[in-house]
Amino acid sequence: MSESLSRYSIPEAQYAALRKQQTTEQTQMGAVDEIRFQGLQRTNPEVLRSLVQSKPGEPLTEEKIGADLRRVYGHGDFEAVDYRITQEPGKRVMIVEPKEKSWGPDYLRFGVGMATDFSGDASFNLLAQYRRTWLNRLGGEWLTELQIGRDNRLFSEFYQPIDERGRYFVAPYGSIGLSTRGIYQNEKRIAEYELRESRAGLDLGAALGTWGELRAGPLFRRINAQVDTGSPILPAITETSAGVNLRLRGDQMDHAWFPRSGYRVIGSAYFADKSFGSDNKYQRVEGLVDWAAGFGAHTFNLRAAGGSDLHSNMRSTKTSPSAAR
């Protein structure tokens, strides 16, 4: 079609149809017989293949390929992702070339958090995180976190996919922690408890495409709380809690820290039962939804959160079992 086409030389409806055809011809790139990953050393290409929605034999478009490359890049193991289409004997091939990060597969991160109530009570936490990726061809990962400060905690998890596309996984984990919690009466702090907690669990899970993941599995906790400062007549608390933990997480935000659009959903449920060795039987459910929308230079972020003990008379001394991660 000639680029000098004038909208005034033909009827409006015919002009619109021709422009639509021209745009389609520019964005459609034909079909390929094979989609191949090239240049990978650590990453299993089958894991990435599940992120690519373009299929051999179907017409390709720039929009669909761009979305595929963004999903592959979002896996977190690459510096850049490129592609090219080549003609080989008897077939047409799209080659995807992810460039693996030169500083992996070990990652070390540090963080610091500080808080104050502007009334003389301040606290801080230092965090160090070590993550080792691609321990095996299925994409096994080992994550360890150490936090020191007001809340001391050591957490470790081994994440192991059980199929090449990473749709299902198992994740054993454990943690130990030491922290302080205030006890208040009529808005006045009357004591501080030293809280020691250890936990161990095993999650069975499913990756829900690029939307999020679902986890479920047994969780065992041991809690020991003693008075640190305050009246010595206050009771010490020792309790074992055990049951089934469920967690659902979905994230469709367009940015991890400063989203302009999208939503995030986090839900959890914990069912403690004496058949697992728990001292008490109770339930707890929690949910959180974040929503972001941008309008010109302005962005609105909304959050809604809530929870319930489902009328199981859960004691207020208990700590949320879903707060491990």
Secondary structure, 3 states (H helix, E strand, C coil): CCCCCCCCCCCHHHHHHHHHHHHHHHHECCCCCEEEECCCCCCCHHHHHCCCCCCCCCCCEHHHHHHHHHHHHCCCCEEEEEEEEEEECCEEEEEEEEEECCCCCEEEEEEEEEEECCCCCEEEEEEEEEEECCCCCCCCEEEEEEEEECEEEEEEEEEEECCCCCCEEEEEEEEEEEEEEEEEECCEEEEEEEEEEEEEEEEEEEEECCCEEEEEEEEEEEEEEEEEECCCCCCCEEEEEEEEEEEEEEECCCCCCCCCEEEEEEEEEEEECHHHCCCCCEEEEEEEEEEEEEECCEEEEEEEEEEECCCCCCCCCCCCHHHHC
